[in-house]
Each structure stands twice: as structure tokens, then as C-alpha cells.
Amino acid sequence: MKSMSVEIDPNLSYDAALVQLEEILGQLEKGDLPLEQTLALYEQGAELAHLCAARLDEAELRVRRWQGDGQTVPFDGWQEP
């Protein structure tokens, strides 16, 4: 079986990866693709999701470094002064 997956650019920003992931999800939700194309898109989407998760982890580490005690404030409890 020949893989149709496209290599994901490791330097892709979170926003760009998320846009691509949303496009892939839209194509997959239609459900009218051949099996091989569906599998390739699923694989590419999984790689993009992994990249997005890694970018979010990196952002969290940056925020923790800014705070002296290493604690972050949950967004649901955060309020502007």
C-alpha cells in the first residue's frame, strides 16, 4: 500500500497548523473520499494535531518561565483588574 501522506513542516506555526487541521477535518466530515485518501488525510491530521499540542506545550513552558513560582492561573478563574 502506497502512503499518500504529505510531510508536515516542523516550523509550521500553531495557527497555520490549526487552519490546515480544520481543512482536513472538513474534508473528512464530508465522507465522500476514497479510502486511501481518507487514510492519508487522517494521518496528516494526526501529525498536525500532534504539532499543535507541541506548540501549546511550548507556550505553556514560556508562560511558566515568566512567572517566578512556576504557577499558572487557570483561564476560567482569571479576570482583568
Secondary structure, DSSP 4 states (H G I P E B T S, - for coil): ------PPPTT--HHHHHHHHHHHHHHHHH--S-HHHHHHHHHHHHHHHHHHHHHHHHHHHHHHHHSTTS----GGG----
